Amino acid sequence: MDVIALVPLAAVDPQAVEALLDRAFGQGRRARTAYRIRSGTDPVAELSFAALDADGALLGTIQCWPVELACDGGGVAPMVMVGPVAVEPDHQQEGIGRALMERMLEAAPGCPAKGCDALMLVGDPEYYGRFFGFTADRTAGWRLPGPFEPRRLLARGDKVPDCAGALGPRLRQAA
């Protein structure tokens, strides 16, 4: 992998990010369950990054979103949904996605936003478990607003709730 710069996602043109997501995941990406889980929220700036090449071209992004688990027995646990992790198709398998994940995980302990100590994602358990410590140990009772494979519902962090409940967007509350 050539030298890349990891910068806050907010420093990158949002239209360039959307175009990259379309190239990486296709035009139908917005129909995925993950989009429903984070609907109406803005990314957690402290955990969202972009990878740029030496010329400043966008090579990849990671976005993280405020979500919450409403436990069936009462209580709501703030969490952060990791993803999508998107890499330019011509640059996949070069370690860019892994570098973005590592940068996000480095930033999580100091993140002031609620839920940064309870990360979750929908992804390949063999990859995200092996390299980043995400597991399905506490996610078996979670319900999502759309279809998903339970084995791909993963979480990491000391504050990940171990309850049955519904996962959805954590919308800003009026003051």
Accessible surface in RSA format (square Angstrom, percent):
REM  Atomic radii and reference values for relative SASA: ProtOr
REM  Chains: A
REM  Algorithm: Lee & Richards
REM  Probe-radius: 1.40
REM  Slices: 20
REM RES _ NUM      All-atoms   Total-Side   Main-Chain    Non-polar    All polar
REM                ABS   REL    ABS   REL    ABS   REL    ABS   REL    ABS   REL
RES MET A   1   129.77  67.2  49.62  32.8  80.15 190.8  56.01  47.6  73.76  97.7
RES ASP A   2   124.18  87.0 113.60 113.1  10.58  25.0  33.61  79.1  90.56  90.3
RES VAL A   3   133.22  87.7 121.78 110.2  11.44  27.6 128.53 111.7   4.68  12.7
RES ILE A   4    30.89  17.6   9.66   7.2  21.23  51.2  11.29   8.1  19.60  53.2
RES ALA A   5    49.34  45.4  42.56  65.7   6.78  15.4  48.05  67.7   1.29   3.4
RES LEU A   6    57.92  32.3  28.98  20.7  28.94  72.8  28.98  20.4  28.94  77.9
RES VAL A   7    33.49  22.0  32.81  29.7   0.68   1.6  33.49  29.1   0.00   0.0
RES PRO A   8    77.16  56.2  77.16  70.3   0.00   0.0  77.16  63.7   0.00   0.0
RES LEU A   9    17.27   9.6  15.17  10.9   2.10   5.3  15.17  10.7   2.10   5.7
RES ALA A  10    94.38  86.8  52.00  80.3  42.38  96.4  65.03  91.6  29.35  77.8
RES ALA A  11    79.28  72.9  35.15  54.2  44.13 100.4  47.85  67.4  31.43  83.3
RES VAL A  12    18.16  12.0   9.10   8.2   9.06  21.8  13.97  12.1   4.20  11.4
RES ASP A  13    81.08  56.8  67.65  67.3  13.43  31.8  34.97  82.3  46.10  46.0
RES PRO A  14   100.93  73.6  96.37  87.8   4.57  16.6 100.42  82.9   0.51   3.2
RES GLN A  15   143.26  80.1 136.31  99.6   6.95  16.5  45.49  96.8  97.78  74.2
RES ALA A  16    36.17  33.3  27.72  42.8   8.45  19.2  35.28  49.7   0.89   2.4
RES VAL A  17     6.31   4.2   6.31   5.7   0.00   0.0   6.31   5.5   0.00   0.0
RES GLU A  18    68.64  39.4  68.64  51.9   0.00   0.0  39.71  76.8  28.93  23.6
RES ALA A  19    39.54  36.4  33.61  51.9   5.94  13.5  38.41  54.1   1.14   3.0
RES LEU A  20     0.00   0.0   0.00   0.0   0.00   0.0   0.00   0.0   0.00   0.0
RES LEU A  21     3.06   1.7   3.06   2.2   0.00   0.0   3.06   2.2   0.00   0.0
RES ASP A  22    33.50  23.5  28.25  28.1   5.25  12.4   7.57  17.8  25.93  25.9
RES ARG A  23   124.17  52.1  98.63  50.3  25.54  60.8  64.90  88.7  59.27  35.9
RES ALA A  24    25.51  23.5   1.32   2.0  24.19  55.0   1.40   2.0  24.11  63.9
RES PHE A  25    63.11  31.6  42.21  26.1  20.90  54.4  48.29  29.3  14.81  42.4
RES GLY A  26    30.31  37.4   0.00   N/A  30.31  37.4  28.73  78.8   1.58   3.5
RES GLN A  27   140.85  78.8 123.39  90.2  17.46  41.6  62.23 132.5  78.62  59.6
RES GLY A  28    56.70  69.9   0.00   N/A  56.70  69.9  42.69 117.2  14.00  31.4
RES ARG A  29     3.77   1.6   2.54   1.3   1.23   2.9   2.24   3.1   1.53   0.9
RES ARG A  30   121.81  51.1 107.44  54.8  14.37  34.2  57.13  78.1  64.67  39.2
RES ALA A  31    77.02  70.8  55.97  86.4  21.05  47.9  66.43  93.6  10.59  28.1
RES ARG A  32   122.57  51.5 114.94  58.6   7.63  18.2  44.34  60.6  78.23  47.4
RES THR A  33    13.00   9.2   8.52   8.6   4.48  10.7   7.20   9.7   5.80   8.8
RES ALA A  34    22.23  20.4  19.96  30.8   2.27   5.2  19.96  28.1   2.27   6.0
RES TYR A  35    47.96  22.4  43.29  24.6   4.67  12.2  42.12  31.7   5.84   7.2
RES ARG A  36   117.18  49.2 109.11  55.6   8.07  19.2  40.03  54.7  77.14  46.8
RES ILE A  37     0.00   0.0   0.00   0.0   0.00   0.0   0.00   0.0   0.00   0.0
RES ARG A  38    13.81   5.8  11.54   5.9   2.27   5.4   3.84   5.2   9.97   6.0
RES SER A  39    64.91  54.8  54.61  72.9  10.30  23.7  25.65  54.6  39.26  55.0
RES GLY A  40    73.22  90.3   0.00   N/A  73.22  90.3  37.71 103.5  35.51  79.5
RES THR A  41    18.45  13.1   0.78   0.8  17.67  42.1   5.60   7.5  12.85  19.4
RES ASP A  42    79.25  55.5  72.36  72.0   6.89  16.3  15.29  36.0  63.96  63.8
RES PRO A  43    49.06  35.8  35.82  32.7  13.24  48.1  35.82  29.6  13.24  82.3
RES VAL A  44    11.18   7.4   5.64   5.1   5.54  13.3  11.18   9.7   0.00   0.0
RES ALA A  45    65.41  60.1  50.80  78.4  14.61  33.2  56.75  79.9   8.66  22.9
RES GLU A  46    76.13  43.7  63.25  47.9  12.88  30.7  37.60  72.7  38.53  31.5
RES LEU A  47     0.00   0.0   0.00   0.0   0.00   0.0   0.00   0.0   0.00   0.0
RES SER A  48     1.32   1.1   1.15   1.5   0.17   0.4   1.15   2.5   0.17   0.2
RES PHE A  49    10.86   5.4  10.86   6.7   0.00   0.0  10.86   6.6   0.00   0.0
RES ALA A  50     0.00   0.0   0.00   0.0   0.00   0.0   0.00   0.0   0.00   0.0
RES ALA A  51     0.00   0.0   0.00   0.0   0.00   0.0   0.00   0.0   0.00   0.0
RES LEU A  52    33.28  18.5  33.28  23.8   0.00   0.0  33.28  23.4   0.00   0.0
RES ASP A  53    41.65  29.2  36.32  36.2   5.33  12.6  14.25  33.5  27.40  27.3
RES ALA A  54   103.72  95.4  59.25  91.4  44.47 101.2  71.85 101.2  31.87  84.4
RES ASP A  55   138.13  96.8 100.37  99.9  37.75  89.3  31.47  74.1 106.65 106.4
RES GLY A  56    45.01  55.5   0.00   N/A  45.01  55.5  23.57  64.7  21.44  48.0
RES ALA A  57    50.37  46.3  39.98  61.7  10.38  23.6  49.96  70.4   0.40   1.1
RES LEU A  58    22.73  12.7  11.18   8.0  11.55  29.0  11.18   7.9  11.55  31.1
RES LEU A  59    12.72   7.1  12.72   9.1   0.00   0.0  12.72   8.9   0.00   0.0
RES GLY A  60     0.00   0.0   0.00   N/A   0.00   0.0   0.00   0.0   0.00   0.0
RES THR A  61     0.00   0.0   0.00   0.0   0.00   0.0   0.00   0.0   0.00   0.0
RES ILE A  62     0.00   0.0   0.00   0.0   0.00   0.0   0.00   0.0   0.00   0.0
RES GLN A  63    12.83   7.2  12.83   9.4   0.00   0.0   0.00   0.0  12.83   9.7
RES CYS A  64     0.00   0.0   0.00   0.0   0.00   0.0   0.00   0.0   0.00   0.0
RES TRP A  65    26.94  10.8  26.94  13.0   0.00   0.0  26.94  14.4   0.00   0.0
RES PRO A  66    20.74  15.1  20.74  18.9   0.00   0.0  20.74  17.1   0.00   0.0
RES VAL A  67     0.00   0.0   0.00   0.0   0.00   0.0   0.00   0.0   0.00   0.0
RES GLU A  68    50.37  28.9  50.24  38.0   0.14   0.3   3.52   6.8  46.86  38.3
RES LEU A  69     0.00   0.0   0.00   0.0   0.00   0.0   0.00   0.0   0.00   0.0
RES ALA A  70    42.86  39.4  40.27  62.1   2.59   5.9  40.27  56.7   2.59   6.9
RES CYS A  71    24.98  18.9  16.04  17.9   8.95  21.0   4.48  11.4  20.50  22.1
RES ASP A  72    90.42  63.3  52.58  52.3  37.83  89.5  37.75  88.8  52.67  52.5
RES GLY A  73    86.07 106.1   0.00   N/A  86.07 106.1  44.79 122.9  41.28  92.5
RES GLY A  74    52.13  64.3   0.00   N/A  52.13  64.3  36.50 100.2  15.62  35.0
RES GLY A  75    53.47  65.9   0.00   N/A  53.47  65.9  37.78 103.7  15.69  35.1
RES VAL A  76    87.78  57.8  58.35  52.8  29.43  70.9  59.26  51.5  28.53  77.4
RES ALA A  77    18.68  17.2  16.18  25.0   2.50   5.7  18.42  25.9   0.26   0.7
RES PRO A  78    49.44  36.0  45.55  41.5   3.89  14.2  45.63  37.7   3.81  23.7
RES MET A  79     0.00   0.0   0.00   0.0   0.00   0.0   0.00   0.0   0.00   0.0
RES VAL A  80     0.00   0.0   0.00   0.0   0.00   0.0   0.00   0.0   0.00   0.0
RES MET A  81     3.35   1.7   3.35   2.2   0.00   0.0   3.35   2.8   0.00   0.0
RES VAL A  82     5.60   3.7   0.45   0.4   5.15  12.4   0.45   0.4   5.15  14.0
RES GLY A  83     8.91  11.0   0.00   N/A   8.91  11.0   8.91  24.5   0.00   0.0
RES PRO A  84    21.01  15.3  11.99  10.9   9.02  32.8  20.90  17.3   0.11   0.7
RES VAL A  85    31.31  20.6  13.40  12.1  17.90  43.1  13.40  11.6  17.90  48.6
RES ALA A  86     0.60   0.6   0.00   0.0   0.60   1.4   0.60   0.8   0.00   0.0
RES VAL A  87    15.02   9.9  12.73  11.5   2.29   5.5  12.73  11.1   2.29   6.2
RES GLU A  88    27.51  15.8  27.51  20.8   0.00   0.0  10.31  19.9  17.21  14.0
RES PRO A  89    62.60  45.6  45.92  41.9  16.68  60.6  46.12  38.1  16.49 102.5
RES ASP A  90   131.16  91.9 102.95 102.5  28.21  66.7  30.24  71.2 100.92 100.7
RES HIS A  91    62.47  34.1  62.16  43.2   0.32   0.8  40.43  41.7  22.04  25.6
RES GLN A  92    79.48  44.4  66.19  48.4  13.29  31.6  17.01  36.2  62.47  47.4
RES GLN A  93   183.82 102.8 138.86 101.5  44.96 107.0  60.14 128.0 123.68  93.8
RES GLU A  94    66.63  38.3  52.66  39.8  13.96  33.2  29.98  58.0  36.64  29.9
RES GLY A  95    34.12  42.1   0.00   N/A  34.12  42.1  25.64  70.4   8.48  19.0
RES ILE A  96     1.94   1.1   0.65   0.5   1.29   3.1   0.65   0.5   1.29   3.5
RES GLY A  97    15.51  19.1   0.00   N/A  15.51  19.1  11.76  32.3   3.75   8.4
RES ARG A  98    94.14  39.5  91.93  46.9   2.21   5.3  27.27  37.3  66.87  40.5
RES ALA A  99    19.55  18.0  15.97  24.6   3.58   8.1  17.84  25.1   1.71   4.5
RES LEU A 100     0.00   0.0   0.00   0.0   0.00   0.0   0.00   0.0   0.00   0.0
RES MET A 101     1.27   0.7   1.27   0.8   0.00   0.0   1.27   1.1   0.00   0.0
RES GLU A 102    75.69  43.5  73.51  55.6   2.19   5.2  26.01  50.3  49.68  40.6
RES ARG A 103    81.45  34.2  80.01  40.8   1.45   3.4  14.94  20.4  66.51  40.3
RES MET A 104     0.00   0.0   0.00   0.0   0.00   0.0   0.00   0.0   0.00   0.0
RES LEU A 105    24.06  13.4  16.90  12.1   7.16  18.0  17.35  12.2   6.70  18.0
RES GLU A 106   124.53  71.5  95.91  72.6  28.62  68.1  46.60  90.1  77.93  63.6
RES ALA A 107    20.24  18.6   8.38  12.9  11.86  27.0  16.84  23.7   3.40   9.0
RES ALA A 108    11.33  10.4   8.18  12.6   3.15   7.2   8.24  11.6   3.09   8.2
RES PRO A 109   119.19  86.9  76.43  69.7  42.76 155.4  89.39  73.8  29.80 185.2
RES GLY A 110    68.25  84.2   0.00   N/A  68.25  84.2  41.06 112.7  27.19  60.9
RES CYS A 111    16.93  12.8   0.00   0.0  16.93  39.8   1.80   4.6  15.13  16.3
RES PRO A 112   108.02  78.7  68.80  62.7  39.23 142.6  81.02  66.9  27.00 167.8
RES ALA A 113    34.65  31.9  18.90  29.2  15.75  35.8  29.40  41.4   5.25  13.9
RES LYS A 114   148.88  72.6 137.09  84.1  11.79  28.1  88.15  79.3  60.73  64.7
RES GLY A 115     5.48   6.8   0.00   N/A   5.48   6.8   0.37   1.0   5.12  11.5
RES CYS A 116     8.77   6.6   4.54   5.1   4.23   9.9   4.55  11.5   4.22   4.5
RES ASP A 117    72.69  50.9  61.65  61.4  11.03  26.1  41.18  96.9  31.51  31.4
RES ALA A 118     0.00   0.0   0.00   0.0   0.00   0.0   0.00   0.0   0.00   0.0
RES LEU A 119     5.98   3.3   5.98   4.3   0.00   0.0   5.98   4.2   0.00   0.0
RES MET A 120     0.00   0.0   0.00   0.0   0.00   0.0   0.00   0.0   0.00   0.0
RES LEU A 121     5.12   2.8   5.12   3.7   0.00   0.0   5.12   3.6   0.00   0.0
RES VAL A 122    49.91  32.8  25.71  23.3  24.20  58.3  25.71  22.3  24.20  65.6
RES GLY A 123     3.45   4.2   0.00   N/A   3.45   4.2   3.45   9.5   0.00   0.0
RES ASP A 124    53.63  37.6  52.28  52.0   1.35   3.2  21.76  51.2  31.87  31.8
RES PRO A 125    28.34  20.7  22.58  20.6   5.76  20.9  22.91  18.9   5.43  33.7
RES GLU A 126   107.35  61.6  94.21  71.3  13.14  31.3  72.91 141.0  34.44  28.1
RES TYR A 127    69.44  32.4  66.14  37.6   3.30   8.6  59.83  45.0   9.61  11.8
RES TYR A 128    35.46  16.6  35.46  20.2   0.00   0.0   9.95   7.5  25.50  31.4
RES GLY A 129    24.80  30.6   0.00   N/A  24.80  30.6  12.54  34.4  12.25  27.4
RES ARG A 130   192.49  80.8 151.81  77.4  40.68  96.9  54.87  75.0 137.61  83.4
RES PHE A 131    67.63  33.8  40.59  25.1  27.04  70.4  43.90  26.6  23.74  67.9
RES PHE A 132     7.89   3.9   3.54   2.2   4.35  11.3   7.89   4.8   0.00   0.0
RES GLY A 133    43.34  53.5   0.00   N/A  43.34  53.5  29.27  80.3  14.07  31.5
RES PHE A 134     2.31   1.2   0.00   0.0   2.31   6.0   0.00   0.0   2.31   6.6
RES THR A 135    59.76  42.5  54.82  55.6   4.94  11.8  48.96  65.8  10.80  16.3
RES ALA A 136    40.29  37.0  27.51  42.4  12.79  29.1  28.32  39.9  11.97  31.7
RES ASP A 137   117.77  82.5  84.66  84.3  33.12  78.3  27.87  65.6  89.90  89.7
RES ARG A 138    79.97  33.6  75.20  38.3   4.76  11.3  18.42  25.2  61.55  37.3
RES THR A 139     3.91   2.8   1.43   1.5   2.48   5.9   0.00   0.0   3.91   5.9
RES ALA A 140    99.67  91.6  63.09  97.4  36.57  83.2  72.08 101.5  27.58  73.1
RES GLY A 141    32.21  39.7   0.00   N/A  32.21  39.7  23.73  65.1   8.48  19.0
RES TRP A 142     6.95   2.8   0.00   0.0   6.95  16.3   0.00   0.0   6.95  11.3
RES ARG A 143   120.95  50.8 118.10  60.2   2.84   6.8  71.66  97.9  49.29  29.9
RES LEU A 144    19.71  11.0   0.00   0.0  19.71  49.5   1.65   1.2  18.06  48.6
RES PRO A 145    53.98  39.3  35.36  32.2  18.62  67.7  52.26  43.1   1.72  10.7
RES GLY A 146    20.83  25.7   0.00   N/A  20.83  25.7  11.61  31.9   9.22  20.6
RES PRO A 147   112.44  81.9  92.38  84.2  20.05  72.9 104.10  85.9   8.34  51.8
RES PHE A 148    62.92  31.5  29.97  18.6  32.95  85.7  42.75  25.9  20.18  57.7
RES GLU A 149    97.08  55.7  93.33  70.6   3.75   8.9  39.01  75.5  58.07  47.4
RES PRO A 150    95.12  69.3  89.93  82.0   5.19  18.9  90.70  74.9   4.42  27.4
RES ARG A 151   125.76  52.8 115.63  58.9  10.13  24.1  71.21  97.3  54.55  33.1
RES ARG A 152    71.40  30.0  71.40  36.4   0.00   0.0   4.72   6.4  66.68  40.4
RES LEU A 153     1.42   0.8   1.42   1.0   0.00   0.0   1.42   1.0   0.00   0.0
RES LEU A 154     1.19   0.7   1.19   0.9   0.00   0.0   1.19   0.8   0.00   0.0
RES ALA A 155     6.60   6.1   2.53   3.9   4.06   9.2   2.84   4.0   3.76  10.0
RES ARG A 156    85.84  36.0  81.27  41.4   4.57  10.9  17.11  23.4  68.74  41.7
RES GLY A 157    25.85  31.9   0.00   N/A  25.85  31.9  20.26  55.6   5.59  12.5
RES ASP A 158   137.58  96.4 109.34 108.8  28.24  66.8  29.68  69.9 107.90 107.6
RES LYS A 159   132.87  64.8 118.45  72.7  14.42  34.3  67.10  60.4  65.77  70.1
RES VAL A 160     7.42   4.9   0.78   0.7   6.64  16.0   0.78   0.7   6.64  18.0
RES PRO A 161    18.61  13.6   9.55   8.7   9.06  32.9  18.61  15.4   0.00   0.0
RES ASP A 162   114.51  80.2  82.06  81.7  32.45  76.7  20.39  48.0  94.12  93.9
RES CYS A 163    36.15  27.3  24.01  26.8  12.14  28.5  34.75  88.0   1.40   1.5
RES ALA A 164    46.12  42.4  36.35  56.1   9.77  22.2  36.37  51.2   9.75  25.8
RES GLY A 165     0.00   0.0   0.00   N/A   0.00   0.0   0.00   0.0   0.00   0.0
RES ALA A 166    43.16  39.7  40.38  62.3   2.78   6.3  40.38  56.9   2.78   7.4
RES LEU A 167     5.97   3.3   0.00   0.0   5.97  15.0   0.44   0.3   5.53  14.9
RES GLY A 168    14.10  17.4   0.00   N/A  14.10  17.4  12.98  35.6   1.12   2.5
RES PRO A 169    38.64  28.2  30.91  28.2   7.74  28.1  30.91  25.5   7.74  48.1
RES ARG A 170    44.52  18.7  40.22  20.5   4.29  10.2  23.06  31.5  21.46  13.0
RES LEU A 171    91.69  51.1  84.09  60.2   7.60  19.1  85.49  60.0   6.20  16.7
RES ARG A 172   202.72  85.1 169.39  86.3  33.33  79.4  85.44 116.8 117.28  71.1
RES GLN A 173   157.48  88.1 129.74  94.8  27.74  66.0  58.00 123.5  99.48  75.5
RES ALA A 174   103.54  95.2  65.15 100.5  38.40  87.3  75.72 106.6  27.83  73.7
RES ALA A 175   152.61 140.3  72.05 111.2  80.56 183.3 110.23 155.2  42.37 112.3
END  Absolute sums over single chains surface
CHAIN  1 A     9024.3       6575.9       2448.4       5008.1       4016.2
END  Absolute sums over all chains
TOTAL          9024.3       6575.9       2448.4       5008.1       4016.2
